[in-house]
Amino acid sequence: MKILIANRGEIAIRIARSVRELGYIPLGIYTEQDSNSLHRRYMAEDARVSSYLDIDDIIRAAEKLGADAIHPGYGFLSENPEFARRVISKGFIFIGPPPEVMEIAGDKIGAKEKAREAGVPTLPWIIAEDPDDIREFARENGYPVMIKAAGGGGGMGIRIVRSEEEVDKLYEQARKEAENAFGDPRLYVEPYIERAKHIEVQILGDGEKVVHLYERDCSVQRRHQKIVEEAPAPALGPKVRESLLRDAVELAKHIGYVNAGTVEMIYDMRRRKYYFMEINARLQVEHCVTEMITGIDIVKEQIRIGFGDPISFNQEDIVPRGHSIEVRVNAENPLTLMPSPGVIKVYREPNGPGIRVDSGVSSGSEVSTEYNPLIAKLIVWGFNRSEALRRLERALNEYLIVGVQTNLPLLKAIIKHPVFRKGYHSTRFIDEHWSDLMASIRRREMLHTALVLAIAYKSSDKLRSKLISSTSYTMYTNGLTDTRMAAIKRKAWIYWVRLRRGVRRRG
């Protein structure tokens, strides 16, 4: 069997590995810009396409390479029912939910109706055909409210409205963004919960049976995009967890869900109640933490279900073990969160017990602004959350990426923050604690600078010049772990004081 992976980067590599372990042959696609992309090395064969969104090109590539099935990964065409329909009509197996299930899940308004039918709690909501609908809804339910796109997710088409004066401007922004992103300008509005967790339940269905693989907490987000995820979700009581998991399975059964997907809930931390949010009919970026605590390869299960096999285990066979946390390593400025394109000159991943890295780059890889800035996903496992956090801290300190800016300093600051350590963080964590996080990053940068200058002061002219050159400086400072910094901080401070005195004398 040959399986075409209609995607790029780390997810294409991750799927290719499972394909090979099942004894099948992975096939790939690439664009001109991705001619030197790492994911090409993991494919038995591949073909060039004009775009990862060009359905005709992808189907032609599948025909040319002799594929039997197509796996869409996530993003791009993964939730496009028309793509799934075209794949099936051409005689290929589509490894994902059927088109009709995608259509139900992809229509956020329709999915809310299905949840209501299944008896799953939902927040009050209305379709917002114009700004006056939002004003009327807010008069009844109060501000703040959230405007959301009806035809898609991924943080696009979302605006939080806190006052009547903001309605017109934010409505128009959300409508335009939804139309550009999904070709669907429809919006709906619902109350915005200030202290909320974003909880998602991993589900698998084979047409006869639906099981859950427990839940994940995806509350740490910037611009409505997740950057830290963990399983199981902290701060959920056992009764709430049991009820939430049961409702997710009931909803999946109600819509006849097939293959892998997630039922997403918003959890009100003050009222300790959860509400249905949406269904994602695809593999999620953060599926790895679920794999780490259950031992189940979700991609393999996707492929088996796609080929018509039943789920090989029952709900009682799934016993979660330990705790797993994932962070998304992005090529972006950690202070401004703006993309940082360029060539990765040095790339060194952490390793050791309980550490997994799903990466799509290596030394020499180019990071483009054309695609998502995700470089890699760092996933750790521990017997409990405390061990997982300590392991994650070690792994982040070992990570070395030179040539582009990354959000590694921000990730280090997040996992050290006391609110996150306690597990009481909400979806507003980054907004609420931004000044704390920035102060932590700047303190670290200042210490790194002092250390490098101190070492340069005690070095030869040649080494000094090399140390303070942009590339070597970045490599050295990024490579300094907290443990190493603590060991040399005192000596470096003495050197730094001497350097300052020397500068004063020369001045």
C-alpha positions in Angstrom: 0.0 0.0 0.0 1.2 3.5 -0.9 0.0 6.5 1.1 0.4 10.0 -0.2 0.9 12.5 2.7 -0.6 15.8 1.4 1.3 18.1 3.7 4.7 19.4 4.7 7.1 19.9 7.6 7.0 18.1 10.9 3.5 16.5 10.4 4.5 15.0 7.1 7.5 13.4 8.7 5.5 12.2 11.7 2.9 10.5 9.5 5.6 9.0 7.3 7.2 7.3 10.3 3.9 5.6 11.2 3.2 4.6 7.6 6.6 2.8 7.4 6.0 1.1 10.8 2.8 -0.3 9.4 4.7 -1.7 6.5 3.3 0.7 3.9 5.1 3.2 1.6 5.0 6.9 2.3 4.7 9.3 -0.7 5.1 13.0 -0.5 4.5 16.3 -2.2 6.5 19.6 -2.2 6.3 23.1 -3.7 9.2 24.9 -5.4 9.9 26.8 -2.2 10.1 23.4 -0.3 12.6 21.8 -2.7 15.1 21.4 0.1 12.6 20.8 2.8 13.5 18.0 5.4 10.2 16.2 4.9 11.2 15.1 1.4 13.9 12.9 2.8 11.3 10.7 4.6 9.3 9.9 1.5 10.0 6.9 -0.8 9.0 9.1 -3.7 7.4 12.6 -4.1 6.1 14.9 -6.7 6.1 18.7 -7.0 2.9 20.6 -6.8 2.1 24.3 -7.2 0.5 24.6 -3.8 -0.5 22.5 -0.8 -4.0 23.9 -1.4 -4.3 22.9 -5.1 -6.7 19.9 -5.1 -6.1 19.1 -8.8 -2.3 19.1 -8.4 -2.4 16.9 -5.4 -4.7 14.3 -7.1 -2.4 14.3 -10.2 0.6 13.7 -7.9 -1.3 10.8 -6.2 -2.1 9.3 -9.7 1.5 9.8 -10.9 3.0 8.2 -7.8 0.6 5.3 -7.8 -0.9 6.1 -4.4 -3.7 4.0 -2.8 -4.6 6.4 -0.1 -4.2 10.1 0.9 -3.6 11.4 4.4 -4.1 15.2 4.7 -2.3 15.8 8.0 -3.6 19.0 9.6 -4.1 22.5 8.3 -4.3 23.1 4.5 -7.0 20.8 3.1 -7.4 18.5 6.1 -10.9 19.8 7.0 -12.1 20.5 3.4 -15.0 18.2 2.6 -14.6 18.9 -1.1 -11.1 17.6 -1.1 -12.2 14.4 0.7 -15.0 14.0 -1.9 -12.6 14.5 -4.8 -10.1 12.0 -3.3 -12.8 9.4 -2.9 -14.3 10.0 -6.3 -10.9 9.3 -7.9 -10.7 5.9 -6.3 -8.3 6.8 -3.4 -8.9 6.0 0.2 -9.2 9.2 2.3 -7.6 8.8 5.7 -9.8 11.1 7.7 -13.5 11.7 8.5 -16.0 11.2 5.7 -17.0 14.5 3.8 -20.5 14.5 5.4 -19.0 14.4 8.9 -16.6 17.1 8.0 -19.4 19.3 6.9 -21.2 18.9 10.2 -18.1 19.6 12.2 -16.9 22.4 10.0 -20.1 24.4 10.4 -19.7 25.7 13.9 -23.3 26.7 14.1 -24.5 23.3 12.9 -22.2 21.6 15.3 -23.7 23.6 18.2 -27.2 22.4 17.1 -26.0 18.8 17.1 -24.5 19.3 20.6 -27.9 20.6 21.8 -29.7 17.6 20.3 -27.2 15.3 22.1 -27.8 16.9 25.4 -24.3 18.4 25.6 -24.2 21.8 27.4 -23.7 24.8 25.2 -23.4 28.5 25.8 -26.2 30.8 24.5 -25.5 32.0 21.0 -27.1 33.6 18.0 -26.1 34.1 14.3 -24.7 37.6 13.9 -25.9 38.9 10.5 -25.0 42.5 11.4 -23.6 44.5 14.3 -27.1 45.1 15.7 -27.4 41.4 16.4 -24.4 41.6 18.6 -25.7 44.6 20.5 -29.0 42.9 21.1 -27.3 39.7 22.3 -25.0 41.8 24.6 -28.0 43.6 26.1 -29.5 40.3 27.1 -26.3 38.5 28.1 -23.9 41.3 29.0 -20.4 42.2 27.8 -17.8 40.9 27.0 -19.0 38.7 24.1 -17.0 36.8 21.5 -17.5 37.0 17.8 -16.5 33.7 16.0 -16.4 32.5 12.4 -19.0 29.9 11.6 -17.0 28.2 8.9 -13.6 27.5 10.4 -11.2 27.6 13.4 -7.5 27.9 14.2 -8.0 31.3 15.9 -9.2 33.0 12.7 -12.3 35.2 12.6 -12.4 35.6 16.4 -12.8 39.0 18.2 -13.6 39.8 21.8 -16.0 42.7 22.2 -15.9 44.4 25.6 -18.1 47.4 24.9 -20.8 48.7 22.6 -18.4 51.2 21.0 -16.2 48.3 19.7 -19.0 46.4 18.0 -18.9 47.8 14.5 -15.2 47.8 14.1 -14.6 44.3 15.5 -17.6 42.8 13.6 -16.2 44.0 10.3 -12.7 42.8 11.1 -14.0 39.3 12.0 -16.2 39.1 8.9 -13.4 40.0 6.5 -10.9 37.6 8.2 -13.5 34.8 8.1 -14.2 35.3 4.5 -10.5 35.5 3.6 -9.6 32.4 5.6 -12.6 30.1 5.0 -14.5 31.7 2.1 -17.4 31.9 4.5 -18.2 35.3 6.1 -20.9 34.0 8.5 -20.4 34.9 12.2 -22.0 34.0 15.4 -21.7 35.5 18.9 -21.6 33.9 22.4 -20.7 35.1 25.9 -17.0 35.4 26.6 -15.9 33.6 29.7 -13.1 35.5 31.4 -11.7 32.6 33.5 -11.8 29.7 31.2 -9.8 26.6 30.2 -9.7 25.3 26.7 -10.2 21.5 27.0 -10.4 19.1 24.1 -11.2 15.4 24.1 -9.5 13.1 21.6 -11.9 10.7 20.0 -11.7 7.8 17.6 -14.7 6.3 15.7 -14.9 3.5 13.2 -18.6 3.7 12.2 -19.7 1.3 14.9 -17.8 2.3 18.0 -16.5 5.6 19.5 -13.9 5.8 22.2 -12.1 8.7 23.9 -8.4 8.9 24.6 -9.0 11.3 27.5 -8.6 15.0 27.5 -5.9 17.7 26.9 -5.6 21.3 28.3 -4.8 23.7 25.6 -5.3 27.0 27.5 -2.0 28.7 27.0 -2.6 30.6 23.7 -1.3 33.7 22.0 -3.7 35.4 19.5 -6.1 32.4 20.0 -3.4 30.0 18.8 -2.2 27.3 21.2 1.5 27.1 22.2 1.5 24.9 25.3 -0.7 21.7 25.7 -0.8 19.0 28.3 -2.6 15.8 29.2 -4.3 15.1 31.4 -5.8 18.6 32.1 -4.8 19.9 35.5 -7.4 21.5 37.9 -10.3 19.3 36.6 -12.1 17.4 39.3 -12.8 13.7 38.7 -16.6 14.2 38.4 -16.3 17.0 35.9 -13.7 15.0 33.9 -16.0 11.9 33.8 -19.0 13.9 32.7 -17.0 15.9 30.0 -15.5 12.7 28.5 -18.9 11.0 28.5 -20.6 14.0 26.7 -17.8 14.1 24.1 -18.4 10.4 23.2 -22.2 10.9 23.1 -21.8 13.8 20.7 -19.4 11.9 18.5 -21.9 9.0 18.4 -24.8 11.3 17.6 -23.1 12.6 14.5 -21.7 9.2 13.4 -18.1 10.3 13.8 -15.5 8.2 11.9 -11.7 8.4 12.2 -9.8 10.7 14.6 -11.0 14.1 15.8 -11.5 16.2 18.9 -14.5 17.5 20.7 -13.5 20.9 22.2 -15.0 22.3 25.4 -14.7 25.6 27.2 -14.5 25.1 31.0 -15.6 28.0 33.2 -13.2 27.9 36.1 -15.4 30.0 38.4 -18.6 28.1 37.9 -16.8 24.7 37.4 -19.0 24.1 34.3 -18.1 23.1 30.8 -19.8 24.0 27.5 -19.4 22.6 24.0 -17.3 24.8 21.7 -16.6 22.9 18.4 -15.5 19.7 16.7 -12.2 19.5 14.8 -12.5 16.8 12.2 -8.8 16.0 11.8 -5.6 15.2 13.5 -4.6 17.9 15.9 -1.1 19.5 16.3 -1.2 18.5 20.0 -2.2 14.8 19.5 1.3 13.8 20.7 0.6 14.4 24.4 -2.3 12.0 24.2 -0.1 9.4 22.6 2.4 9.8 25.4 -0.1 9.1 28.2 -2.0 6.3 26.4 0.7 4.6 24.3 -1.7 4.7 21.3 -0.3 5.8 17.9 -3.2 7.9 16.7 -1.9 8.1 13.1 -1.8 4.3 12.9 -5.3 4.1 14.2 -6.4 6.7 11.5 -4.8 4.6 8.8 -6.4 1.3 10.1 -9.8 2.9 10.3 -9.4 4.5 6.9 -8.7 1.0 5.4 -11.9 -0.3 7.0 -10.6 -2.0 10.1 -12.5 -1.7 13.4 -10.9 0.0 16.4 -8.8 -2.8 18.0 -9.5 -1.9 21.6 -12.3 -1.0 23.9 -12.8 2.0 26.2 -11.8 0.0 29.3 -8.5 -1.0 27.6 -7.3 2.6 27.5 -5.5 3.4 30.8 -3.7 6.8 31.0 -0.3 6.8 32.6 1.7 9.8 33.8 1.6 13.3 32.5 2.7 14.9 29.2 3.3 18.5 28.1 4.0 19.8 24.6 5.3 23.2 23.6 5.3 24.6 20.1 8.7 26.0 19.1 8.0 28.8 16.6 10.4 30.9 14.5 9.2 34.2 16.0 10.5 37.1 18.1 9.7 36.2 21.7 8.9 39.8 22.7 6.8 40.9 19.7 5.6 37.4 18.5 6.3 38.5 14.9 7.6 35.8 12.5 11.4 35.4 12.2 12.2 34.0 8.7 15.7 33.0 7.7 18.1 30.1 7.5 18.7 27.9 10.5 22.5 27.8 10.9 22.7 25.5 13.9 20.0 23.1 15.1 20.4 20.8 18.1 17.5 19.0 19.7 17.3 17.9 23.3 17.1 14.3 24.1 17.1 11.8 27.0 14.5 9.9 29.0 10.9 11.0 28.4 11.6 13.5 25.6 10.2 13.5 22.1 10.8 16.1 19.4 8.6 16.2 16.3 10.6 18.5 14.0 10.5 19.6 10.4 13.9 21.3 10.2 17.6 20.7 10.5 20.7 22.8 10.2 20.5 24.6 6.9 16.7 24.6 6.7 15.0 27.8 5.6 12.1 29.2 7.5 9.6 31.1 5.3 6.9 33.6 6.1 4.7 31.8 3.6 3.8 29.0 6.1 3.1 28.7 9.8 6.2 29.6 11.8 6.2 26.2 13.7 9.7 24.7 13.7 9.1 21.8 16.0 7.0 20.3 18.8 8.8 19.4 22.0 6.9 16.8 24.0 7.9 15.4 27.4 6.5 12.7 29.7 6.8 12.2 33.4 5.3 10.0 36.1 3.4 13.1 37.3 3.1 16.8 36.3 6.0 17.9 38.5 8.4 15.5 36.9 7.1 16.5 33.4 7.7 20.2 34.2 11.2 19.6 35.4 12.0 17.5 32.3 10.5 20.1 30.1 12.7 22.8 31.7 15.8 20.7 31.1 14.8 20.0 27.5 14.2 23.7 26.8 17.6 24.5 28.2 19.2 21.9 25.9 17.5 23.2 22.8 19.9 25.2 20.5 18.6 27.0 17.4 20.8 29.6 15.7 20.0 31.8 12.6 16.4 32.7 13.4 14.7 34.0 16.5 12.5 31.6 18.4 9.9 31.7 21.2 12.2 29.5 23.4 12.7 32.3 25.9 8.9 32.8 26.1 8.3 29.1 26.6 10.9 29.0 29.4 9.2 32.0 31.1 5.7 30.4 30.8 6.6 27.1 32.4 8.4 28.9 35.3 5.4 31.2 36.1 3.8 30.3 39.4 0.2 30.4 38.0 1.2 27.9 35.3 3.1 25.7 37.8 -0.1 25.4 39.9 -2.2 24.5 36.8 -4.7 27.3 37.3 -3.9 29.1 34.1 -6.7 30.2 31.8 -7.0 31.1 28.1 -6.1 34.7 29.2 -2.9 33.5 30.9 -0.5 35.2 28.4 -2.5 38.5 28.3 -2.8 38.6 32.1 0.8 37.9 32.8 2.5 39.4 29.8 4.5 41.9 31.9 5.8 39.1 34.2 6.8 37.0 31.2 8.5 39.9 29.4 10.4 40.8 32.6 11.6 37.2 32.9 12.8 37.2 29.3 14.6 40.5 29.7 16.4 39.4 32.9 17.7 36.3 31.2 18.8 38.4 28.2 20.7 40.8 30.4 22.4 38.1 32.3 23.4 36.4 29.0 24.8 39.6 27.7 26.8 40.2 30.9 28.2 36.7 30.8 29.3 36.9 27.1 30.9 40.4 27.6 32.7 39.1 30.8 34.1 36.1 29.0 35.0 38.3 26.0 36.9 40.6 28.4 39.0 37.7 29.7 39.6 36.2 26.2 42.1 36.8 23.4 41.5 39.4 20.8 40.6 36.8 18.2 38.2 34.9 20.5 36.7 38.2 21.7 35.9 39.2 18.2 34.3 35.9 17.5 32.2 35.9 20.7 30.6 39.2 20.0 29.9 38.6 16.3 26.2 38.2 15.8 26.2 34.5 14.9 28.6 33.3 17.6 27.0 35.5 20.2 23.5 34.1 19.5 24.8 30.5 19.5 26.6 31.0 22.8 23.8 32.8 24.6 21.2 30.4 23.3 23.4 27.5 24.4 23.7 28.7 28.0 21.6 26.6 30.3 20.3 27.8 33.6 22.6 25.3 35.4 25.6 26.5 33.6 24.6 30.1 34.2 24.3 29.6 37.9 27.8 28.0 38.0 29.5 30.9 36.4 27.3 33.8 37.4 29.5 34.9 40.4 32.8 34.8 38.4 31.2 36.6 35.5 29.9 39.3 37.7 33.4 40.0 39.0 34.6 40.2 35.3 31.7 42.4 34.5 32.5 44.9 37.3 36.2 45.0 36.2 35.1 45.6 32.6 32.9 48.5 33.6 35.8 50.1 35.6 38.1 49.6 32.7 35.6 51.3 30.3 35.3 54.3 32.8 39.1 54.7 33.0 39.4 54.6 29.2 36.5 57.0 28.8 
